[in-house]
């Protein structure tokens, strides 16, 4: 009987130890997953959308009255390279530069053209009818200079470069310290319903269209004009 009790005691101890180990393993796994989530928060599902709505709330509600002093006023977006943005070469994947550009340009456009998004009305109907003006992206070109290493901090500095009768151009620079990692040129078009709104009309509506500004914008547009010629490539067959 003593032997039987001992065996039962051993089984109970074994069961308790196994259960304890399972709980420890589960706890360790949860901690590891939490750490991975925290260090890759930028790349988690819906994180992109959360950042977009953050900037919308920031510019259209919290700092609604803070306006740009100049159409050329730059904005800075600070971020880093998490594990999920690293490619086989162990640096930031080229494809992920464009999601950073989305956020940097969103911050810039919402800040500079805040009055346009909040108050612009159809010049013909003098009403919005529940429709918001918007500015879809028409294209992006980029040049890569130096790699960005894992978890390295960097900033994306963006500003309006220039415009013509349809397009407005945004120049963006990926920088860390004095090092330039990449430079990008993006073009936008202002829309109200299906109608294209000329950039100068938007600038005047926002109170940013003094004579010197209009002259500078058209002058700097010449630096980006070649970008428009890329549209001719759509007729090239492959």
N, C-alpha and C positions, 0 to 999 in steps of 0.2 A: 504494500500500500504506500509505503514511503517512496518507493521508486516511481509509482504512478503519479503521486503528487509532484515529484520533482520534474517529471516529464511535462506535466501540465503547466508547471511554473515556467519551464524553459520555453514552451510554446507561447505562453502569454507574453513573456519578455521579448521573444522574437517578433511577435505581432506588434507589440508596442514600438520596438525599434524600427520595424519596417514602416509603420505609420508615421513615426517621427521623421524618418528619412524622406518619405514621400512629401510631407509637409515642408521640409527644408528645401527639397528640390523645387517644389512649386513656388515657394517664396523667392528662391534665387532666380528662377525663370521670370517671375513677375518683375523683379528688380531689374534684371537685364533688359527685358522688353521696355520697361519704363525709361531706362537710361537711353536705349536706342531711339525711343520716341522723342525724348527731349533733345538729343543731339542732332536729330533729323527733323525737328518740328517744321522747318521750312518746306520740307518735301512731303509732308503727310497729306493724305486725302483731304480735300476742301481747304487746305491751308492757303492756297492761291486765292480762292474766293473770299476767305476771311480777310486777307490783306487788302483786297479790292474794296470790300465794304468798309474796312477801317478807314481808308483814304476818303471814301465818299462821305462817311460820317464826320471825319475830321474837317474837310473843306466845306461841306454844304450845311453843317449843323454846328459843330463845336466852335470852329474858327470862321464862321460864315462872313464876318465883317473884315477879316484880314485879307487885303487885296495886294496883288502884285504892283510894284511901283513902275515896272517896265516890262514890256513883252519879252525882253531879252534876259530877264532876271533868272538866274540858274537855280536849280533845285538839286539836292544831294540825297541819294538813297544808299544807306549803309547796310551791308549784309556780310555773309561769309559763305564758304563752300562746305556743306554737310556731306556726309558719307555717300548719300544717295545721288549726289551730283558728280561723283568722281568716275572717270572712265578707265579704260584698260591701261592708259598711260599714267595713271595715278595723279591726274590733275583735273581741274574742272572741265566737264564735257562741253564742247562747243555748243551743243544744242541747248544747254541750260542758260546760256547767256540771254536768250530771247525771253524767258520768263522773268528774268531780272529787268530786262528792258520794259516789259509790260508794266511792271510796278513803278519803275522810275518815271516812265512817260505818263502814267496815270496820275501820279503825284504832281508832275509838272503841269499837265493840261488842266487839271481840276483847279490848281492854284491860279494860273495865269488867266484862264478864261472862265472863272467862277460865275461872273455875271451873265455870260452867254448861256451856260447850262441852267442857271436858276431863273433867268428873267426874259430871255430872248423870245420874241413872238414872230409868227409869220408876218412878213411885211405887207402881204396882200390882205389876209383875213384879220390881222391884228388880234389874233387869238392863238392859244396853244391846243385847245380842245383835248386836254389830257395828254398831249404828245410832248415828249422831251426832245430838245435838240441834242444831237450827238455828233461824234467825229470818228468814223471808222478808220482803221489803219489801212493804208493803201499799199504799203511795201516797206521792206527793210533791207539794207545792205550793211555788211559788217566786215571789218578787217581785224584779224587777230595778231597781236604782237608778242606778248609773253604769257606763259601759262600762269594759272592761279592754283596754288598748292592746296591740299586738303585742309579744311578748317581755317584757312587764312582769311582774315578780314579784308574787305575792300569796299570801295564806294563807287557808285554810278552817278556821275555828274551830267545833268542834261539841261539844255536850254533851247529856245527857238532860234533857228539859224536864219530863215528867210521864207519868202512865199512868192507865189505868182497869183494869177486870177482864180486858181482852183485849189492848188496844193499848199500846205504849210509844212515846213521841214523842221525836224527836231534832231539835233546832234547830241550824242551821248558818249561819254568816255568812262571806261572801267579803269580805275586807278587805285593804287595802294602806295602811299608815300609819294615819291616822285616817279614811280614806275607806271607806264601806260601798258595795260594788258590788252585792251581792245577798244576800237572806236566804231560807232554805228551811226547810220543816217536813216531816219524814218520819215515817211510822209503820211499826212493825214488830210482828210477832206471834211469840211464842216457840212452838216446836213440838218435840215428841218423837214420832217416827213421825207419825201423823195427829192426834195429840192436842194441843190447845192448852194451853200451860202459863201460868197467870196470872203477870203481871209480879211481883207481890208474892212469889209462891213462889220465883221466880228470884232476887229480891233477898235473900230470907232465906237461900237456899242459898249465895249468894255472900258472906254476912255483911255486907250493906249496908243492912239494913232496920231501923234503929233508929226509935224513935217519931217523932222530929223529921223524919227523912227521909221517912217514909211520909206525914206530914202535909203537908210541903212539896210532894211529888210530886203528891198529889191536888189541892192548891191550884193549882199551876201547870198542871195538866191542863185547868183551866177556860179557860185562854188558847188551848188548841188544840182544844177540843171542837167548835167550828164545822166543823173539818176533816172530822169524821165525817158531817156533814150533806151533804157533797158526794156521798156514795154514792147519795143519792136521785136524782141526775141520770141514773143508769143507766136509769131508767124513762121519761126524756124521749125522744120520737121525733124524728127529723130527716128 
